[in-house]
Amino acid sequence: MKPKEQKTEIIYRIFNRKSNTLCGSYSRSYCEEYDFKDISEARNANCHGIFKDRSQYKIAKYKMTYELIKDDVDE
């Protein structure tokens, strides 16, 4: 990647509609996952299907951009 070139990525996150808080889903790697590659993956993130309730949870779409801050940090 060229130093000034920006790489973008689309991710999806789950929010509780009532409290407008970000919701994570427990993963097999023993941590909470917050970023999902598509809407279906986000809705099916919980084995009990709680995120399928559209009246309680909304899915937000984010565009992630990587920006070079400093090209030589090992000085």
C-alpha positions in Angstrom: 0.0 0.0 0.0 1.3 3.5 -0.9 1.8 5.8 2.1 -1.0 8.2 1.2 -3.4 5.6 -0.2 -6.4 4.9 2.0 -8.0 1.5 2.4 -11.7 1.3 3.3 -13.7 -1.5 4.8 -17.4 -1.7 5.5 -18.4 -3.2 8.9 -21.7 -3.6 10.7 -22.4 -3.1 14.5 -25.3 -4.0 16.7 -27.0 -1.4 18.9 -29.7 -1.7 21.5 -32.5 0.6 20.2 -33.7 1.6 23.7 -30.4 2.6 25.3 -28.5 3.2 22.0 -25.6 1.2 23.3 -23.2 -0.9 21.3 -23.8 -4.7 21.8 -21.1 -7.3 21.6 -21.6 -11.0 21.0 -19.6 -13.7 22.8 -17.4 -15.6 20.4 -15.5 -18.9 20.6 -12.2 -17.0 21.0 -13.5 -16.0 24.5 -14.0 -12.4 23.7 -16.8 -10.1 22.6 -17.1 -9.5 18.9 -18.4 -6.0 17.8 -17.6 -5.8 14.1 -19.4 -8.0 11.6 -18.9 -8.4 7.8 -22.6 -8.2 6.9 -26.1 -7.7 8.3 -26.8 -11.5 8.4 -23.7 -12.2 10.4 -24.6 -9.5 12.9 -28.2 -10.7 13.2 -27.1 -14.3 13.7 -24.1 -13.5 16.0 -25.9 -14.9 19.1 -26.7 -18.6 19.3 -30.1 -17.8 21.0 -31.1 -15.4 18.2 -31.6 -12.4 20.4 -30.3 -10.0 17.7 -33.0 -11.1 15.2 -35.5 -8.9 17.2 -35.5 -5.8 15.0 -37.7 -3.9 17.4 -35.0 -4.2 20.1 -31.8 -4.2 18.1 -30.6 -2.1 15.1 -27.7 -2.7 12.8 -25.4 0.3 12.0 -23.2 0.4 8.9 -19.7 1.9 9.2 -17.1 2.8 6.7 -13.6 2.2 8.2 -10.8 4.2 6.8 -7.1 3.6 7.4 -4.9 6.7 7.4 -1.1 6.8 7.7 -0.2 8.9 10.7 3.6 8.4 10.7 5.5 6.3 8.2 8.6 5.6 10.4 7.8 5.1 14.1 10.9 3.0 14.9 13.3 5.9 15.3 
